[in-house]
Amino acid sequence: MNTISAILFIIGFVVLCLCLCVKHSNFLDIRQIFIQHFCVFKGNLLQLIGIFFTPMLLTIGLVEIKCIDKDILGNLNIILLILTAMFLSVLSILCSFSKGGKNENYKQLLKETFNTTIFEIILCLLLLFISFIVLFIGDFKESIALRIASGTIYYLTMITILNILVVIKRIKVLFDNQ
């Protein structure tokens, strides 16, 4: 990657990150989704560690074994596209669950499950974005940048997979108590 491309990439990335963090943005503010998702784990430190911190250890091990390459990214992108479509379908199913007449715990669980599903969609889209950038750059020689990109992709992938289990468990409970 030449210097001009690197500068443009960095500027674009910084502007995009700023757009995602602007308060009260009607379009790109995703902070509330993350805040609400992490509130689900309030008071349950073990689950928080298991879902968000343990994958860091696994990620370090994976990066030591193998950095990402074109084949891994190609397979990951296919899986992510399928997962994104699946999560969008799950949202429509969750919208069909009856809110009226249920107790407050059921309504809270439905809201949290909906938010967790949206969180999953954002993770999938973020992973797609990062993997497309790495794929388009196409430099898979061992480097610090490739190790960081590999670690980020591996970590977010594991978080996505573990949160799928959260969504599945919550949908089962919602269905059982419908």
Secondary structure, 3 states (H helix, E strand, C coil): CCHHHHHHHHHHHHHHHHHHHCCCCCCCCCHHHHHHHHHCCCCCHHHHHHHHHHHHHHHHHHHHHCCCCHHHHHHHHHHHHHHHHHHHHHHHHHHHCCCCCCCHHHHHHHHHHHHHHHHHHHHHHHHHHHHHHHHHHCCCCCCHHHHHHHHHHHHHHHHHHHHHHHHHHHHHHHHHCC
